[in-house]
Amino acid sequence: MMTLFTPEQFVAMQKANLEMAFGLARSLADAFEKTAVLNLQLTKSLLASSQASLLQGLTAPQTPETNAKQAELAASIPEQAQSYSRQLADIASATIAEFVRAGEGQADAYNRRVQTLVDDLAKNAPSGSEATIAAWKSAITTTSTLMETLRKSAQQAVHATESNLAAISGTANAGRGAAK
C-alpha cells in the first residue's frame, strides 16, 4: 500500500499552509491599516480646505481675488480625489499581487505533488494501464496550462487597470492645464 505523505511531510505541509494563511491575513490587515490612514488623511485635508474656504467666504469681501481663491480650492478637490483613487488602487494592487503570488505558489506545489503521485503510480501500475496514466498526465498538463492562462489574464487585468488610472489622471491633468 502506498501513502501520499509521510507524517513529516504532512506536518511540513500544514505548517506551510498556516504560515501562508497568517501571511495573507497580515497582508489584509496592512491593507486595511493603509486604507484607514489614507481615509483619515483625506478627511483631515477636506475639513481643512472646507474650513478655510468657508472662513474666507464669511470674512473677506467678494472680490475677483477671493473668487479666484475659492475656485482654486474647488479645483483642488478633483486632484485630491484622483490622488486618493491612485493610492487606494496601489494598496489594492499590492494586496491582490500578494494573494496571486500565494496562489501561484500553492498551485505550483499542488502540481508538483500531483505529478509525483502520477509518476509513482505509473512506476507501480500494472501492465495495460498506460492509457489511463497518459490520460492523467494529459489532464495535469491541461490543468497547468489553464492555471497559467488564468494567471496571465489576471496580470493583464491588473496592468489594464493601472493603465486606465494613469490615462484618467493624464486626461484630468491636461484638462486642468487647459482650463487655467
C-alpha positions in Angstrom: 0.0 0.0 0.0 1.3 3.4 -1.0 0.6 6.6 1.1 0.6 10.1 -0.3 2.5 11.7 2.5 4.8 10.7 5.4 3.8 12.2 8.7 6.7 14.6 8.5 5.6 15.7 5.0 2.1 16.2 6.3 3.2 18.3 9.2 5.5 20.4 7.0 2.7 21.0 4.5 0.3 22.0 7.3 3.0 24.4 8.7 3.5 25.9 5.3 -0.3 26.4 4.9 -0.6 28.0 8.3 2.3 30.4 7.5 0.7 31.3 4.2 -2.7 31.9 5.8 -1.3 34.1 8.5 0.9 35.9 6.0 -2.2 36.7 3.9 -4.1 37.8 7.0 -1.2 40.1 7.8 -1.3 41.5 4.3 -5.0 42.2 4.6 -4.5 43.8 8.0 -1.8 46.0 6.5 -4.0 47.0 3.5 -6.8 47.8 6.0 -4.5 49.9 8.0 -3.2 51.8 5.0 -6.7 52.4 3.7 -7.8 53.7 7.2 -4.8 56.1 7.3 -5.5 57.2 3.7 -9.1 57.9 4.6 -8.1 59.8 7.7 -5.6 62.0 5.7 -8.3 62.7 3.1 -10.9 63.6 5.7 -8.5 66.0 7.5 -7.5 67.6 4.2 -11.1 68.1 3.1 -12.0 69.5 6.5 -9.1 72.0 6.4 -9.9 73.0 2.9 -13.6 73.4 3.7 -12.9 75.4 6.8 -10.5 77.8 5.0 -13.0 78.3 2.2 -15.9 78.9 4.5 -14.0 81.3 6.7 -12.6 83.2 3.8 -16.1 83.5 2.3 -17.5 84.8 5.6 -14.8 87.3 6.4 -13.5 88.6 3.1 -15.5 90.8 0.8 -16.3 89.2 -2.6 -13.6 90.4 -4.9 -12.2 88.8 -8.1 -9.2 87.7 -6.0 -11.3 85.9 -3.3 -13.4 84.3 -6.1 -10.2 83.0 -7.7 -9.0 81.6 -4.4 -12.3 79.8 -3.8 -12.2 78.5 -7.4 -8.7 77.3 -6.7 -9.8 75.4 -3.6 -12.7 73.9 -5.5 -10.4 72.8 -8.3 -8.1 71.0 -5.8 -10.9 68.6 -4.8 -10.8 66.6 -8.1 -7.0 66.4 -7.7 -7.4 65.1 -4.2 -9.9 62.6 -5.4 -7.5 61.4 -8.1 -4.7 61.1 -5.6 -6.9 59.2 -3.2 -8.0 56.8 -6.0 -4.5 56.3 -7.2 -3.3 55.5 -3.6 -6.3 53.2 -3.0 -5.6 51.4 -6.3 -1.9 51.0 -5.3 -3.0 49.4 -1.9 -5.5 47.1 -3.6 -3.0 46.2 -6.4 -0.3 45.3 -3.8 -2.7 43.2 -1.8 -4.0 41.4 -4.8 -0.4 40.8 -6.0 0.3 39.2 -2.6 -2.7 36.9 -2.9 -1.8 36.0 -6.5 1.8 35.1 -5.5 0.4 32.9 -2.7 -2.0 31.2 -5.1 0.7 30.6 -7.7 2.9 29.1 -5.0 0.1 26.8 -3.9 -0.8 25.8 -7.4 2.9 25.1 -8.2 3.2 22.9 -5.1 0.0 21.1 -5.8 1.0 20.4 -9.4 4.4 19.0 -8.2 2.6 16.8 -5.7 0.1 15.5 -8.3 2.8 15.0 -10.9 4.9 13.0 -8.3 1.8 10.9 -7.4 1.1 10.1 -11.1 4.8 9.3 -11.7 4.8 7.0 -8.6 1.5 5.3 -9.8 3.0 4.9 -13.3 6.0 3.1 -11.9 3.8 0.7 -9.9 0.9 0.4 -12.3 0.0 -3.0 -13.8 0.6 -3.5 -17.4 -2.2 -2.3 -19.7 -2.8 0.9 -17.7 -0.6 3.0 -19.9 -3.6 4.7 -21.5 -5.0 5.7 -18.1 -1.7 7.1 -16.9 -1.3 9.0 -20.2 -4.8 10.4 -19.7 -3.9 11.5 -16.1 -0.8 13.2 -17.4 -2.7 14.9 -20.1 -5.2 16.2 -17.6 -2.4 17.5 -15.4 -0.9 19.3 -18.4 -4.2 20.8 -19.4 -4.8 22.0 -15.8 -1.4 23.5 -15.6 -2.0 25.3 -18.9 -5.3 26.6 -17.7 -3.8 27.9 -14.5 -1.0 29.7 -16.4 -3.7 31.2 -18.7 -5.7 32.4 -15.7 -2.5 33.9 -14.1 -1.7 35.8 -17.3 -5.2 37.0 -17.6 -5.1 38.3 -14.0 -1.9 40.1 -14.7 -3.3 41.7 -17.8 -6.3 42.9 -15.9 -4.1 44.5 -13.2 -2.0 46.2 -15.9 -5.1 47.4 -17.7 -6.5 48.9 -14.5 -3.2 50.6 -13.8 -3.1 51.9 -17.4 -6.7 53.2 -17.2 -5.9 55.0 -13.9 -2.9 56.6 -15.5 -4.9 57.6 -18.6 -7.6 59.1 -16.4 -5.1 61.0 -14.4 -3.3 62.3 -17.5 -6.6 63.4 -19.0 -7.7 65.2 -15.9 -4.3 66.9 -15.6 -4.5 68.0 -19.2 -8.0 69.3 -18.7 -6.9 71.4 -15.6 -4.0 72.7 -17.5 -6.2 73.8 -20.4 -8.7 75.4 -18.1 -6.1 77.7 -16.5 
